Amino acid sequence: MTPSERLDATFAALADPTRRAILARLALGDASVLELAEPFAMSQPAVSKHLKVLERAGLVSRSRDAQRRPCRIEIDPLAEATDWLKEYRKLWEANFSRLDTLLEELKAEAAAQASTGHLTDLTTKED
């Protein structure tokens, strides 16, 4: 799977609240399908379908422990999604910082104009 396809699969899997709840439970420790199905008003096969989506996205793996097949959360796909989101967060923070600077400049300009008695409508000011 390419990095882009992995991100697509991760975000598609995370789009469902039941799958997010399953991941939240697995963050506390490994669990069987039966244990994962307990808090939900759904059958074990329905939970298994959600697990298959999470497995395809690489967010969950299953091991074999005698008769039991515990599910475990996998961190790498979540880390990749977090890294991708961090890049956009940096972009937005830079944009907000520039906007803050502009607003402070406009406030200072308005205060200066008000103190000299020459307050003009800033909405009609041309650059």
C-alpha positions in Angstrom: 0.0 0.0 0.0 1.3 3.5 -0.8 1.5 6.1 1.9 -1.5 7.9 0.4 -3.5 4.6 0.3 -2.6 3.9 3.9 -3.8 7.4 5.0 -7.0 6.8 3.0 -7.6 3.5 4.8 -6.8 4.9 8.2 -9.1 7.9 7.8 -11.9 5.7 6.3 -11.6 3.3 9.3 -11.6 6.2 11.8 -14.7 7.8 10.2 -16.9 5.3 12.0 -17.7 6.0 15.7 -17.9 2.2 16.5 -14.4 1.6 15.1 -13.1 4.6 17.1 -14.6 3.1 20.2 -13.1 -0.3 19.5 -9.7 1.4 19.1 -10.2 3.3 22.4 -10.9 0.0 24.1 -7.9 -1.7 22.5 -5.7 1.3 23.7 -6.3 -0.1 27.2 -5.1 -3.6 26.2 -5.7 -6.6 24.0 -9.2 -7.9 23.8 -11.2 -10.7 22.2 -14.0 -10.1 19.8 -16.4 -11.2 22.5 -14.9 -8.6 24.9 -15.1 -5.9 22.3 -18.7 -6.7 21.5 -19.9 -6.4 25.1 -20.4 -2.6 25.3 -22.2 -2.4 21.9 -25.7 -3.3 21.0 -24.5 -5.4 18.0 -23.6 -9.0 17.3 -20.2 -10.5 17.3 -20.2 -10.8 13.5 -21.0 -7.1 13.2 -18.0 -6.3 15.5 -15.9 -8.7 13.4 -16.8 -6.7 10.3 -15.6 -3.5 12.0 -12.4 -5.3 13.0 -11.8 -6.4 9.4 -11.9 -2.7 8.3 -9.5 -1.8 11.1 -7.2 -4.7 10.2 -7.2 -3.8 6.5 -6.1 -0.3 7.6 -3.4 -1.8 9.7 -4.9 -0.3 12.9 -5.5 -3.7 14.5 -3.8 -7.0 14.4 -4.8 -10.4 15.8 -2.6 -13.0 17.3 -3.3 -16.6 18.3 -3.3 -17.5 22.0 -4.5 -21.1 22.3 -8.2 -20.9 21.5 -8.3 -17.2 21.8 -7.5 -14.7 19.1 -6.9 -11.4 20.9 -7.0 -8.1 19.0 -4.3 -5.5 19.5 -4.1 -1.9 18.5 -1.3 -1.0 16.0 0.3 2.4 16.5 2.1 3.0 13.2 -0.9 4.0 11.0 -2.1 6.4 13.7 1.3 7.9 13.9 1.4 8.4 10.2 -2.0 10.1 10.3 -0.9 12.3 13.2 2.2 13.3 11.3 0.1 14.2 8.2 -2.3 16.3 10.4 0.7 18.0 12.1 1.8 19.5 8.7 -1.6 21.0 8.2 -1.7 22.3 11.8 1.6 24.1 11.1 0.1 25.7 8.0 -3.0 26.9 9.9 -1.0 28.1 12.9 1.2 30.2 10.5 -2.0 31.6 8.8 -3.5 32.5 12.2 -0.3 34.1 13.3 -0.3 36.3 10.2 -3.9 37.2 10.8 -3.2 38.0 14.5 -0.4 40.3 13.3 -2.6 42.0 10.8 -5.4 42.5 13.4 -3.0 44.1 15.9 -1.7 46.4 13.1 -5.3 47.5 12.3 -6.1 48.0 16.0 -3.0 50.1 16.4 -3.8 52.2 13.3 -7.4 52.7 14.5 -6.2 53.7 17.9 -3.7 56.2 16.4 -6.4 57.7 14.2 -8.8 57.9 17.1 -6.3 59.7 19.3 -5.7 62.4 16.6 -9.4 62.7 15.9 -9.2 61.4 12.3 -11.0 58.1 12.7 -12.0 56.8 9.2 -14.0 53.8 8.2 -11.3 51.1 7.8 -13.6 49.0 5.6 -13.3 51.6 2.8 -9.5 52.0 3.1 -7.7 51.1 -0.1 -4.2 49.6 -0.1 
